[in-house]
Amino acid sequence: MVRATLESEADGQETAGAPWAALTVLPPPDARATSLSDIAYYRIRDLIVTLQLEPGTALDERGLMTQLALGRTPVREAIRRLGGEGLIEIYARRGTIVAPVDVRDLARVSEVRVPLEALAARLAADRAEAADREAMATLRASLESGATSQRDLIRRDQRVHQHVHRATHNRYLQSTLTEYLTLSLRLWFLGLERVQRLDEAVDEHRGLLTAIIDGDPDAAEDVARAHVTGFWSEIRQVLVN
């Protein structure tokens, strides 16, 4: 099962400056400078995205405090933040639950994410600074080594998108893309065991990074659009058919 695989793969992993960040599939934007509320947010978000907290289930605040070894205040602040992002539903009298997943969200999220990712790729190719291109070249080189697990492939995918989003130097676009990337990954996990294109996605990442490093906005936009569209096409086949 996906949940068991992810939990076992987390053992022994470590992220420089923040060992807790290795426990999340979605790498935090800045693992070194986070408050306890931030850590609670990233960890709970990850539990929701990876379906370890299943859609529609009630949240056990005390259980989360024990599991994450965090106090009530950071956990509650994280829950409120996740509620604002649509991953948690908070009811005055019914309590707090993990937001259900509607298959119809596939079309709704994809029709927003495809053009936004294409825009981000174009802007990144135009605006990337020397430091951005150097970081992307390093990331591209790391993609040459084979991934060791599904978790590793997913983290690579997220790192590529984060690099592209940062290189737009548009914090509003970056924030919006992060939200939709999270929603996309949650849908991805619903069909993860049947999705076959993870290795293909790594090849697309190389092309995307190369286009941005070379300063080719047309190529970057085309690769990004094809990459996200291909993802949605396979997820739709897995979940709807």
Wavefront OBJ file of the C-alpha trace (Angstrom):
o trace
v 0.000 0.000 0.000
v 1.127 3.599 -0.653
v 0.825 4.660 2.987
v 3.007 1.842 4.278
v 5.586 2.430 1.543
v 5.845 6.130 2.290
v 6.156 5.597 6.007
v 8.918 3.005 5.614
v 10.829 5.139 3.109
v 10.855 8.074 5.534
v 13.025 6.090 7.981
v 16.632 7.194 7.940
v 16.170 10.081 5.511
v 17.388 13.556 6.374
v 17.261 16.997 4.809
v 20.172 19.353 5.450
v 19.315 21.774 8.217
v 15.902 20.248 8.879
v 15.624 16.481 9.487
v 11.819 16.779 9.798
v 11.553 17.932 6.165
v 12.624 14.483 4.939
v 9.318 13.172 6.292
v 7.321 15.173 3.766
v 6.687 14.360 0.121
v 6.223 18.040 -0.715
v 9.590 19.654 0.074
v 9.070 22.875 2.065
v 10.249 26.026 0.244
v 12.710 26.807 3.035
v 13.392 23.905 5.371
v 15.930 25.841 7.442
v 13.798 28.785 8.593
v 10.474 27.504 9.869
v 8.452 28.092 13.003
v 6.708 25.292 14.904
v 3.475 26.371 13.194
v 5.165 26.033 9.809
v 6.457 22.575 10.674
v 2.972 21.512 11.808
v 1.520 22.923 8.607
v 3.951 21.078 6.314
v 3.649 17.794 8.212
v -0.165 17.794 8.391
v -0.413 18.931 4.772
v 1.750 15.986 3.819
v -0.406 13.536 5.774
v -3.437 14.836 3.880
v -1.798 14.874 0.453
v -0.450 11.323 0.813
v -3.848 10.109 2.088
v -2.465 9.009 5.441
v -5.259 11.262 6.689
v -8.046 10.008 4.455
v -10.585 12.330 2.793
v -13.697 12.846 4.887
v -12.221 11.616 8.165
v -12.413 13.601 11.394
v -9.185 15.215 12.591
v -7.892 14.067 15.967
v -6.102 17.147 17.256
v -4.621 15.400 20.289
v -3.508 12.491 18.147
v -1.744 14.868 15.756
v -0.012 16.573 18.663
v 1.325 13.213 19.815
v 2.277 12.023 16.328
v 4.114 15.230 15.422
v 5.514 15.878 18.912
v 4.158 19.420 18.755
v 1.974 21.516 21.037
v -1.673 22.476 20.651
v -1.020 26.033 19.407
v 1.094 25.165 16.310
v -1.247 22.304 15.406
v -4.326 24.535 15.638
v -2.641 27.289 13.630
v -1.718 24.749 10.947
v -5.282 23.437 10.824
v -6.657 26.950 10.343
v -4.150 27.583 7.553
v -5.010 24.321 5.812
v -8.679 25.169 6.158
v -8.079 28.348 4.201
v -6.447 26.301 1.433
v -9.359 23.901 1.114
v -7.592 20.805 2.458
v -9.511 20.852 5.741
v -13.139 21.720 6.398
v -13.942 23.362 9.738
v -17.499 23.323 11.088
v -18.598 25.203 14.185
v -20.638 22.306 15.592
v -19.568 19.269 13.579
v -15.837 19.581 14.180
v -12.963 19.448 11.710
v -12.571 16.958 8.876
v -10.162 16.291 6.032
v -11.775 17.771 2.928
v -13.392 15.111 0.715
v -12.083 14.587 -2.812
v -14.454 15.030 -5.744
v -13.340 13.465 -9.038
v -14.850 16.507 -10.731
v -11.989 18.478 -9.181
v -9.750 16.931 -11.848
v -11.106 19.198 -14.558
v -11.402 22.221 -12.295
v -7.828 22.092 -11.061
v -6.309 21.194 -14.433
v -8.000 24.025 -16.320
v -6.281 26.439 -13.933
v -2.942 24.717 -13.449
v -2.052 24.056 -17.099
v -2.016 27.719 -18.230
v -0.416 28.885 -14.963
v 2.463 26.403 -15.187
v 2.989 27.368 -18.838
v 3.079 31.041 -17.825
v 5.511 30.301 -15.010
v 7.871 28.467 -17.367
v 7.838 31.357 -19.848
v 8.472 33.941 -17.132
v 11.228 31.814 -15.597
v 13.013 31.567 -18.944
v 12.811 35.357 -19.287
v 13.571 36.332 -15.688
v 15.828 33.647 -14.217
v 18.918 35.170 -12.671
v 22.390 33.642 -12.742
v 21.833 32.027 -9.346
v 18.524 30.531 -10.537
v 20.144 29.026 -13.637
v 23.046 27.656 -11.609
v 20.649 25.993 -9.162
v 18.656 24.542 -12.048
v 21.804 23.172 -13.689
v 22.697 21.443 -10.429
v 19.177 20.028 -10.144
v 19.233 18.869 -13.767
v 22.489 17.006 -13.133
v 20.962 15.291 -10.102
v 18.170 13.925 -12.290
v 20.713 11.775 -14.147
v 20.925 9.388 -11.198
v 18.025 6.979 -11.024
v 15.320 7.526 -8.414
v 15.252 4.949 -5.653
v 11.504 4.993 -4.963
v 8.164 6.529 -5.850
v 8.711 8.972 -3.006
v 12.045 10.039 -4.486
v 10.481 10.602 -7.921
v 7.697 12.692 -6.444
v 10.117 14.829 -4.429
v 12.161 15.434 -7.574
v 9.034 16.537 -9.407
v 8.189 18.979 -6.633
v 11.744 20.368 -6.505
v 11.710 21.047 -10.239
v 8.421 22.911 -10.006
v 9.618 24.900 -6.978
v 12.764 25.986 -8.839
v 10.709 27.084 -11.835
v 8.194 28.943 -9.675
v 10.922 30.797 -7.759
v 12.621 31.828 -11.002
v 9.495 33.751 -12.056
v 10.288 36.270 -9.295
v 6.544 36.771 -8.885
v 5.524 35.860 -5.345
v 1.818 36.039 -6.146
v 2.119 33.537 -8.979
v 4.411 31.369 -6.878
v 1.909 31.249 -4.008
v -0.963 30.355 -6.334
v 1.037 27.640 -8.077
v 2.052 26.088 -4.762
v -1.601 25.768 -3.768
v -2.577 24.108 -7.039
v 0.489 21.877 -6.997
v -0.601 20.591 -3.591
v -4.136 19.900 -4.811
v -2.732 18.132 -7.865
v -0.473 15.897 -5.794
v -3.388 14.844 -3.598
v -5.288 13.700 -6.683
v -2.112 12.021 -7.915
v -1.935 9.892 -4.773
v -5.456 8.606 -5.344
v -4.153 6.728 -8.381
v -0.426 6.560 -7.621
v -0.180 2.773 -7.698
v -1.602 2.758 -11.234
v 0.229 5.790 -12.663
v 2.990 4.780 -15.079
v 4.494 8.085 -16.247
v 6.768 9.047 -13.349
v 9.976 8.167 -15.234
v 8.648 9.954 -18.334
v 8.012 13.010 -16.162
v 11.693 13.093 -15.155
v 12.678 13.284 -18.834
v 10.243 16.191 -19.268
v 11.816 17.914 -16.272
v 15.205 17.821 -17.965
v 13.736 19.467 -21.047
v 11.985 22.127 -18.969
v 15.087 22.999 -16.967
v 17.211 23.091 -20.118
v 14.808 25.479 -21.871
v 14.851 27.844 -18.888
v 18.640 27.658 -18.466
v 19.002 28.430 -22.184
v 16.582 31.362 -21.903
v 14.116 29.930 -24.426
v 10.607 31.010 -23.262
v 8.740 29.383 -26.164
v 10.329 25.983 -25.566
v 9.888 26.283 -21.790
v 6.203 27.094 -22.151
v 5.631 24.204 -24.588
v 7.388 21.659 -22.359
v 5.553 22.822 -19.224
v 2.174 22.697 -20.939
v 2.821 19.206 -22.333
v 4.126 17.978 -18.964
v 1.120 19.076 -16.922
v -1.377 18.078 -19.620
v 0.166 14.589 -19.794
v -0.108 14.249 -16.021
v -3.794 15.134 -16.041
v -4.510 12.850 -18.974
v -3.144 9.810 -17.171
v -4.711 10.680 -13.825
v -8.082 11.110 -15.547
v -7.790 7.680 -17.151
v -6.851 6.071 -13.837
v -9.526 7.708 -11.676
v -12.451 8.067 -14.064
v -12.258 4.907 -16.171
l 1 2 3 4 5 6 7 8 9 10 11 12 13 14 15 16 17 18 19 20 21 22 23 24 25 26 27 28 29 30 31 32 33 34 35 36 37 38 39 40 41 42 43 44 45 46 47 48 49 50 51 52 53 54 55 56 57 58 59 60 61 62 63 64 65 66 67 68 69 70 71 72 73 74 75 76 77 78 79 80 81 82 83 84 85 86 87 88 89 90 91 92 93 94 95 96 97 98 99 100 101 102 103 104 105 106 107 108 109 110 111 112 113 114 115 116 117 118 119 120 121 122 123 124 125 126 127 128 129 130 131 132 133 134 135 136 137 138 139 140 141 142 143 144 145 146 147 148 149 150 151 152 153 154 155 156 157 158 159 160 161 162 163 164 165 166 167 168 169 170 171 172 173 174 175 176 177 178 179 180 181 182 183 184 185 186 187 188 189 190 191 192 193 194 195 196 197 198 199 200 201 202 203 204 205 206 207 208 209 210 211 212 213 214 215 216 217 218 219 220 221 222 223 224 225 226 227 228 229 230 231 232 233 234 235 236 237 238 239 240 241
